[in-house]
Amino acid sequence: ELIVIRTGQVLKVHLHTDQPEDAFSYLRGLGTLVAHKAEDMHAQHDAVRRSGSSTVRRRVGVITDSASDLPDPVAKAHGIGIVPLQLVVGGESLRDRFDVSAEEFHRRMAAAGPLPTTSQPTPGSFVEAYRSAATEAESLVVVVLGSRLSGTYASAEAAARLVPEVGVRIVDSGGASLLTGMLALRAAELAEDGLDADRIAEEVIRIRKRSNILFTVRTLERLIASGRVNRFAGWLGGFLDLKPVLGLEVDGSVKAYGKARGGERVRKLILDMVEKEIGSAPGRARFGLVHVGAPEELEPVEAELRRRFGSDVEILTSPATPVLATHLGIGAWGVAYVVED
């Protein structure tokens, strides 16, 4: 069975095949593969049979938070629920990503507009997401922003205790942005393959140990103000034209990886570090590129990733969500990588 629907410049393709990777490879040769998924129909049928309900479509549903920076087409294609963090501007509470887009927020930052305060999602937001997702899934895997960076994990745990009738397995990604997003994406793919929640969580935790995000900022001012990198306050030693390269430990704490002078040298340093960490032939790997009001930084980075790792390597791109942008500052950008083998 093959169904092709055209919407503007986008083709939506649905087909039944025993070789989904071959289909994905073929489609990449025709254009940009924005999002894709491969679902095990036998697993879907088994979930419906076990639940006795026609509304249950999958064994495991996946939820993440707005700081995952997962592009909307990807989240929608895989049915990944997104719980928003909070922004407070002038006493008004806004839902990160939902009430204000990343692009709009970046424009405000570039115009030196007032910056908001930020906070984790409320437990109530997670409860709502759990109950909604549970109408279509037997159990849930929730992959969230690292607990060393935010109280999001604590909110997700508190919410799970409020809905004991829903089976919830929460994974601390120890990450942020597309590192968290790609881990959630992998969880969704494993769910589509029919794995149970415990096995999915274990695999995501294993993959995280081989994955990371490296990023640079135009200035450390916002990160220091956020209280997340106080120990780096004097790290640049007064050399204001040096740009830091930062990353995350497996537990989610911020680590300084190096520094370089000038944009090209920073770019090379980050890409060299990525290649050193995963090797030039990483097997199954994904990359994610994120920026704060600096999309021009991503094109040469993507080109170099494809030169080093192959033209067919999967690369997601996304503007940083407003909560993350608030702490990183305008001009920040980064490379996340997830090694799945």
Steps between C-alpha positions, in 0.01 A plus 500: 500500500632844402327834558655835401340833592636836389455805723670807355870411470469198729431140399352272766569134425336201670603149405519148637843339474729257677804720419421849635863614502525431126191716448644781711829487309317521167293798614811685620623482141190687383512791744514592867349232723343724764356224721453127479387206708462125470230337710461129573140425405509172694591694815207737437258210463634337817449823696140526387436137589652529848316822584165392363459858373512622142648834615826342623733507199839430653664315782703801617446873454781756527495846657772764525512868597528817294872537578563196279485727192353210304365640168121494475488277187714238675300508824171476312618219274586286802217611728741641760324716758668826604451659841589872508732667747394842628602856418399796714508840328373804688290285729347308209561124485561358152537142386842451347477424127119504502418863587816647346704344220876467504541726196283775647684482831840518330390819322405651835840408640682650203307823560622498861152446635444404865581138581259281694553283800457129437372200691428131455158369397248463778413144609149576373635548147660157515184342645300636208755365253512158670123457495476610138779268384359209702188499281715369215776308679525229764792670677721807464870587478576861591839642392566838659751781540791406728427523872826691559370775273133526597228383736315345204591145605363561850173633356470195274553269800248688715243473221555126463410453867171681438391256229595154631261343251734606217824308462771767470876444463696828529849537352734781604669583170793671670473731204321788336385617160533251215702260714183445703288522186691232311492269803122544510487432126695179546264398780207550261667289232562219748136523605400468135712183487291355783741523796352544848553810715775352720707385203458833327610692809805275543600549137461878518721510810762285322496720192536818710839378625629519141330827412537869582445857392783749448417867472649844498361834612579853393540594866479313830286779648164322473631164619668659801184697578302176493720354774586193292865579424622715787823304515587622148460869585875565478579215266577717197754692703415838353556399136164627385546396138531134597190287454430212738402150397276343762327167529317279746619217718286185505335630820410825323753730666666759275863432406754723327656321202719772358516849354605657174529840341267573210198327351684270257734369768211437739316311227803283425562436870143382557495277192841353582377418851186335364702289260744402772218392732308287251760414234483563128287189438245511781251249358151621584530859619282807488597864528303800613586864432348775714542876509382817673432759231799380296373271222794603282730301732333169412554473124882459510470268801251276321716492187805399703309229688391350168855517368634319805222250566330449163244685292213281624561561871185618677517860626218677681504879528305722734498847654548482876174523689446827694584347841839380378562817298448707815792321668732474199467847349479614141763351267537167678503179296582137554534147365328206668583143407339169591679172427253213497722195428 
